[in-house]
Amino acid sequence: MEEVFKNISEQWFLREPAFFALYCSQQFEVNERMACAMRCGQGKVQYNPNMLKGKSTAEVEKLLKIEMIRLFLKHPYERQPEGVSRIALSLGSDVCIKSAYNGPSAQGYGAEQKLPLLSPEFFNLEHDRPYEWYVRKIDEMIDGDPFAQSDLSNPDEQSTSNNSKTSKNSKFQSSDMQQTLSEAAARSELWEEDDMRAMEINDLIEKMNAWGSIPGNVVQQIQASTKARIDYRKIMAGFRASILSNNMRLTRMRPNRRTGFQQMGSIRKFNTKLLVAVDVSGSISDQTLSHFYSVINKFFKYGINEIDCVQFDCELGEVKPLRKASRTVQIFGRGGTSFQPIFDYLVEHDVYDGLIILTDGYAPYPKVDDSLKTNVLWVCEDEESYNQHKDWMQLYGRVCWMYL
């Protein structure tokens, strides 16, 4: 196999400058225990010579190209939706690449090469959708993932004998598909959020001036992936820190960390109150609402004394504790959206340290009382609504958009 890779790299040096440059940045490693032929992640490309045995140089080159494109798009290092299985991550990446490389919008030399990947049609999905969208959709189709809860600290020691899979869709029940799912799970075992490696690939992309046979639409996707994207998780973490308030009380019952019992220790009691307002006028999907509630519970679980939630369209619904509100989403009104009742409610109930609003932004600007001191975070449903409304929303507080 070393000779095969050497021949491929020599050919790429002559005619595939982009693939060659990325190839040279990776460490190649033999792994005979993994359940897939080839995979990437953690700055390396691993391959199983037993599974590559008998394949032609052209077939191995296609597999290697897939991993290079995956790295260019940085699927192993960023843009990984939370709460999905390893299988969905891998298959979502495959479908995204297949759609871009061999889909209707494929253009340029090299697009005619058919990559050995599952297409969107196999999952009854559309072409030219974002990677995260494919991952979410495929994850919904597959239930009972044995890999989602497995210990990934020693991924290659996992048994593949009991990788049974139950699914809503009968197409996942065949033995061939079971093998495909097993390989998909193994392919993404090295994937983890890694800003440093993503930055290194971005630097390589920005310096690239020749792309060889990579189709033009794929090059556009690769170049677009280098643009910095607002990380809503960091925005929420920063917002949480800005609203966190506490009462500190000195006590002799707890020793001072520096001086022991010579000085009084302290006890902090958090008393931060947060109001979450959710636009349920009909334009926000159930999937977005579910993900939003999950994120709120994750980021504001500790240190917040009370989280209330109110659903609204042109009027406010009943203010409830978040746990109760997240179980019942009631779409009412459908007569438009207004942010004014939310801010009027804050003026009347001046007890909240922070306000988070999930919306698509399509509503008149609110009039905010100058006496209102509550910190505000706008969470737009998607990137399109963020770009449309961020300018005016920033006048009232922080803004981000939530990608699924």
N, C-alpha and C positions, 0 to 999 in steps of 0.2 A: 504493500500500500504506500510505503514511503516513496517508491519509484513512481507510482501513479500520481501522487500529489506533486512530486517534483515536475513531472511532465505538464501537469495542468498549470502550475505556477509559471513555468517557462512560456507557455502559450499565452497566459494572461499578461505577462510582462510585455509581450509584443502587441496584443490586440485588446486587452481589457485593463486599462490603467486603473480604473476605479476599484474593480475587484482585486487587482494585484496589491494596491496600496493597503486595502483593508486586510487582505490575506496576510501581509507582512506584519501587521500590528497584532496578530493573534498568536497565541501559543498553542501548538498542536499536541494532542495527548491521546494515547491509546487507552481505551476503556472497554474491555471485553465483557464486563458484567452488566453494562447498561442494556436496556430493552429496546433501544432504537439504533439505527445505523449511524446517525450523526446528530450532533447538537452543539449549541454554542451557549456562552454565558460565562461570567466571572473572568473575562479577558482571555478565554481559550475556546478552541474548537476540539471537541472530543469525538472520536470515531471508533466504531466496533468493527475490526477487520473481519470477524466471523460473519457479520451480517452484510458486509460489502463484498465478500468473496463471491466471485462469479459475475459480478457486475462489470460492464465495460467502462472504459475511461470516460466516455461520453455520459454514461449514467451517473458515475461518481461526480463528474463535473456539475451536472444539474443539481445534485444534492448539495454540493458545496456552494453553488450559486444561491440556492434558497437560503442557506445560513448567512451568507454575506448580505443578501437583501434584508433579511431579518435584523441583522446588526445595523445596517444603514438606517433602517426605520426605528431602531432602538427599542424594539419590543422586549428584549430580555432585560432592559435597564430602566424603562420608564413606561408611563401610560398603562399600567396594569391596574384594572379595576379591582376594588376591594371585595372580598367575600365570594370570589368565584373559584372554581376548581382549576387545578393544573391542566386538566384536559381541555377545558374551555379556553384557557390562555393560549395553549398551543394550537388548537384547531382554529381559533379566531385569527391568530397570526397567519396560519396557512391560507385560510379563505381570503383574508385581506390581500395577501401577496398574489394569490391566484387571480383575484378580481382585477388587480392593478396590472399584472403582467400579461394575462391572457383574456381579460374581459373586453367588453365592447369599446372601452375608451383606450385600450392599448394602442400605442403608436410608436413607430420607429423600428429600426433594425433590431432584431432579437425578440420582438414581441411574438413572432410566429413559433418560437420554441415553446412547446407545451410542458409546463412544469408538472411533475407528478404530485399534485396536491388536490385536495377536495375543493370543489367549486362552490360558490354560493347557491347554485341550483340544487345541489345535493341536500342542503338544509332548507330549501324553499325560501332563500333570502335574496335580497336585491344586490346588485353590483354597486361598486363605487361608494361603499359606506365606510366610516372610520373603523379602525381596529377595535376600539372600545365597544362600539355598537355590535360588531360581530361576536365579540367575547360574551357580552351580556345575553344576546339572543341564543347562542349555542348553549350557554350555561343553563338557560331556562328549559332547554329541550332535554337535558341529561340530568337524571336524578340519581341519588344513592352513590355519589362518587366516593370510592374507597380511598382515593388519593388525597382528597381535600383535608381529611383529618389525620393523615399519616405523618409520622415523624420524618421530616425532610432533612434532619441533620446527617443521616446516613442513607441517602436516597438509593444508592446502588445495592444496599443490603435488603431492600424491600422484596418480599416474595411476590412473584407474578402469577403464582398458581391459583390464588384466590381473588384475582382482580375481576370479580363478577360485576356486572353493570346492569342496573335496572333503569328503564327509561320509559317516558311517555310515548315514545315513537318506536314502532317495531323495527325500523330500519337499523337500530342500534343493537339488535339482539343476535344477529348472525355472528358466526365464529370469526369471519374475516373482519367484521367491524369491531369485535372485541379485541382483536389483535391491533387494529388501528388505534383504538382508544388507549390500549396499554402503551403503545409506542408514543402516542401524543403526550401522555402523562410523563413519560421518561424524558421527552424532548425538552420540557420546560422546567426540569428539576433544578437547573443551575440559575434560573431566572430570579432576580431580586432587584429592587430599586437601588440604583447606583448612579448618583449624580456625576461622580468623577469620570466613570467610564463613558457615560452619555456625553459629557463635555469633550472628552478626547475624540469621540467619533464626530461630534459637531465640528471640531477644529479641522479634522481631516476633510469633511464635506466642504467646508468653506474654502479650503485651499485647492479643491478639485477643479480642474478646467477641462477635463476630457472624461467622458463616461462610457466609452466603448459601445457595447451592444445593448446597454440598459435602455428600455423604451423611454421616450420623452416624458410620458405622463408619470412614470415611476420616478424619474429624476426630479420632476416637480414635487412629488410627495416627499422625497428624501430631503430636498432643499427646504421645503416648508416645515419639516419636522425640527429644523434647527432653531426656529423662532421660539423665543422664550414664551412660555405659557404660564399664566397665573395659576399657582397651586392653591386651590381653595382650602386645602388642609392647613397650609401655613397661614393663610389669611384668618381662618377660624381660630387657630392656636393663638395668633397675635391678638385677635379680638377678645378672646377669653382672658388673656393676660391683662388687657386694658380695662376690663370691667370688674376684675376680681377684687373684692374688698373684704376686709376682715377686721374683727375686733380683737385686740391683743390684751390679755390680762396677765399681770405678774403673779407668780405663785411660788411658794416655798416647797410645794409638793413635788415639783419637777426641777432637777438641778440645772444650772446654767451649763451650756455645752463647753464653755471655755474655762470657767472658774469652779465648776461643781457647785456645792452648796454654799460657797462663800457669797455668791450673788444669787438673786432670785431668778428662777427660770420664767418661762412664759408659755401661755396657752393661747392659741389662735382659734377663734370661732368664726367660720365663714358665714357671711350673711348676704351674699350676692343674690339678686333676683333677676331672672331673665324672662323676657316675653318673646315668644316665637309666633310670628304671623304667617299664615300659609294661604296663598292665593288658590282658592278652589272654584274659580269662576268657570272651570271647564277646560281651560287651555293647558293646565299642568297634568301630565300623565300620572297614573297610579304608580308606575315604576319610579318616576322621579320623586314622588312624595315618599315612597317607602325608603328610598336611598337617603333622602334628606333627613328623615326621622332617625335613621340608623346613625348618620354622621353626627347629628346633634347629641344623641345619647352617648356617642363615643367621646366627643371632644369636651362635653360639658358635664360629664358624670361626676367628676371630683371638684370640690371647691365651690359649687353653686348650690346655694341653700334651697332655691325654689325655681322651677322652670314651668311657666304657664304657656299655654298654646291657645291661639285663637284663629279660627278659619274665617276667611272673608271673601267677598266679591265686591259689591258696591255697599254692603253693610257688614257689620261684625256679627259673628256667631257667638256662641257661649264660650267664655274663657274657662278652660279646663287645665288640669295638670297634664303635662306632656304625655305621660304613659297612657292616660285614658284617651287623649285626643288621637294618638297615633294608631289606636285600634279601630277607630271609626272615622273614616273620611267621608263627609257628606257634602256632595256638590249641590249647591243651592243657587238660586237666583238666575244665573246665566244671563244677566242683564248688563254686563260690563264690570269693570273693576274700579275701585276708588281707594286710594291710600289715606285719604283724609280722616275717615273714622278711626284709623289706627292711632294717628298722632293726636287726635282729639281725646282718645281714651287714655293715652299716656299723660296728657295734661291733667285729666281728672283723677288719675291714679298714679301719683308721683312716687312710686315705690320701686320702680324697675331701674336697674343699672345698665341694662343692655336690651336692644331690640334687634331681632334677626327677621328679615322679611324674605320669604321665598316667592318669587313672582316671575312672570315673563316681561314685566315692565310696561305693558301697554295700558296706561291709565294716565289721567291728568296729574301734573305735579302737585304734591300736597303743599299746603301752607303750614309752616312749622312755627310754633310759638317760640319767641326768643328766650323765654324762661326755661325751655325744655333742655335738660342736661343729659338726657339718656343717650348713650352711644348707640349708633345705628350701623348695622351691616346688611347690605342688600345682597341676596344670593339669586342671581339670574338663572333661569332654567337651562339655558344653553349658551353657546358662544355667540350665536347670532343676536339673541336678545341683549347680551352683555355689550356687544359692539354698538347696538342701536341706542342704548339708554345710559351707558356708563358716565357720559359727560354730565348729565343733570343729576344722576344719583350720587356722584361724588360730592355734590354740594351739601348733601345731608349726612354723609358718612362713608364708610369703606364699601367697596364693591368687588364681587368676584362672581364667577359662574361655575356651576357644578357639572363636571363631566362624569358620566356613569362608567 
